[in-house]
Amino acid sequence: MKEKERITGKEAAHVAEDMASRGPVRLVASNDVQEAQAAALPSAGSEQRGTPPRVRKPSPQNDQCLAPTSDLKGHRKRLRQAFGTMSDEFLDVILGKLVEALRPGLYDKLEEATLNAALATIDSMRPQTELQALLAVQIIATGHCGLQFLRQSHRHMTKDYIDVYGSYAVKLLRLQNELIQTFDRYQRGNKQTVEVRHVHIHSGGQGVVGIINPPSDQSGGGQE
């Protein structure tokens, strides 16, 4: 009996090392410092929505996060608003869980741009409670991990990689969609909409209320 093919531990380790070595793509004007600085400024459209909170990461290989300016109190307040909480303890814990989700391994790297992109996504979701903030972090975590598995699934374009990593990617991205729907229900407050229609039947007319199947759908039936 032929032994079932599988991805070896060594190959999986090489995939993980390759993923860890990739960083974010930075788009700047070539050989022009002034244009590069202008590109870093927020656009007019972003000012209308409000600038999302940011943090500094001196090193992508640890969990240390710094406020971008000396106004530590103001930046903590902005982060509490983004996560929909008034608790500093919850803010510290949930920010740590977000960093853990984006940098799961001890030797993994988390670039500053990746973390700030996740914070911008959570800020755009406008969580109003700690539970909604927890769901927002879960959405970020499953989406980030799903995209990693999706990339690994076609690293060599072989059936083994597609079957193993691709199946995990599909499950994680499907879970992310379910979490998004759950988050949306919490924000809407589980409200239900009932549509009422009035049907007027004039004298001498006939009407039927209910589900009507055409004759072709009935067993042995034909068109009449």
N, C-alpha and C positions, 0 to 999 in steps of 0.2 A: 504493500500500500504506500502510495506516494505521501511523503511528509508534507503537511500543510505549510505553505510559505508564510513567513512573517517577518516583521522588521526587528532586527537584532537590537540589543541594548546599546551596542557601539554606534549603530546608525542613528538611533534616537538621540544619543548624546551629541553626535555631530550636528543634528538638526537644531538641538537646543543651543549649542554654541554659536551656530550661524545666526539664529534669531537674536541672540544677545548682542551680537556684534553690529547689528543694524541700528541706525539712528534716524531721527526725523529729518525730513528734507527742508532746508531753509532757502527760501526764495528771496534773493537780494539783487540789487542792481550791480552789474559787474564793474569793478574798478572805480566805483564812485561812492565815497563815504557819505556825502550829503544826501544822495538819492536813497542810500540804504537806511539812513536815519529817518528820512521822510516816509519810507515804506513801513517803518515800525510804528508810525503814529496811527491812532484809530481813525477810521473813516467817519464821514458825517452820518451815515446810516447807523453805525454802531453806537454813536453818541445818543441817538434817539432812544434806543433800547436800554442803554446803560452799559458801562464797561464792566465785564465780568471780573470777579476777583482773581488775583494772580499771587503766586508765591515764587520764591527763589529757591533753586536747588544747587548748592555749590558743587555737589558731586552726584553723578547718576548712580553711583554704587552704594549709596546709603540712604537712609530715610530722613535725613535732616532737611527741614524746610524753614526758610527765613522769609520775613516780610520784605517786600521789595523796597520799602522806605523805612525811615526811623519811626513812623507813626504805627507802632505795633498795636495799640488799642483800636485805632481806626480800622486797620486791616482785619483784626479779629471780629469786629462788629460787622464788617462787610461779608466775611465768611459765614457768620451766624445767619445773616439774612439769606445768603445763597442756599444754606442747608435748612432753612425754615425752623430754626431753634433759637432759644434764649439761653441755653446751657453751654458754658465753656467746656465742661467735662464731656458732654456729648460731641461737641465740635472736635475735641482732641481725639476721641475714640473713632469717630466716623472718618476723619481725615486719615487716621492711621490705617483703617480698613481699606480706604481707597488706594493708598500707597501700596499696601500689601497685595491688593488685587492686580495692580499694574506692575508690581515687581515681586512676584511670588517667591522666587528663589533667592538664596543668600547671595549668590554671585550674579544675579540678573541686574540689568541696568534700567533705570527709569529717567529718561531725559526730562528736563524742565518743561519743554514744549508739550510733551505728552501729558504730563500732569495738569498743566494749565488748560489744555484742550478738554480734559475730563471735567475740570472745574467749570469751564465755560458751558459745557453740555448740561451739567447739573443746574447751573444758574438759569439756563434757558427753560428748564423744566418747571421752575418755580415751585419747589416743594413747600408745603405749608405746615407740615408737622414732622416730627422725628421719624415716624413710620414711613412717610413719603420720602424722606431723605434716605432712609435705609434701602427702600426700593430703587431709588435713583442710583445708588452706588452698585446695587446688584445688577441693574441694567447695564451700567458701564462695564462691570467686571465680566459679565457673560458675553457682551459684544466684543470686548477687547480680546478675550480668550478665544472666542469663535473665529475672529479674523486671523489670529495666529495659527489656529488649526487649519483654516482654509488655505493659508499660504503654504503651510507644510504639506498639504495634500497634493499639491502639484509641483513640489520641489524637484522631483525627478520624473514626473508624468508617468509613473508606473502604477499598476493596479494595486499593489500592496499599499503604497502611500495614499492613494485616492480612497481605498476602502477603509483604512484605519483612521487616518486623520480627517478625511472628508466626512465620514459618518459622525465623528465628534463635532465637527464644525456645524453640520446641519442641526444636530440636537441642541447645541448651545445657541445658535442664532434663532431657532424656533422658540427656545426658552426665553430668549430676550424679547421676542415679540409678545409672548404671553405675559411677561412682566410689565411690558409697556401698556398692555390692555388693563392689567390689574391696577397699575399706577393711574391710568386714566379714569377708571371706575372710582378710585378713592378721591380723586380731585373733583369728580362730578357728584360725589356723595351718593352713589348707587340710585340715582333718580331714574324712574321709568316714565316713558311717554306713551299715553294711550290716545289713539286717534279714533274719534267718533264721527261717523258719517251718517247723514240723514238721507233716506231714500223715500221719495214720494211716489206712491202708486195711485194713479187716478182711477176713478170709477170705471169698472169694466176691465181693468188691466189685471195682470197676474205677475207675481214676483216670487223668486226663490232666494232664500238666505242660507248660505252654507258653501261648502266646497263642492264644485261641480266637475266631474270627470267627463271628458268627451267620450262618445261611443267607442272610438278606436282604442281607448285605454281599458275598456272592459273586456273580460274574457269572452272570446267568441263573438265579440261585437264588431260591427262595421259602421261605416258612415251612413247616416240616415238622411 
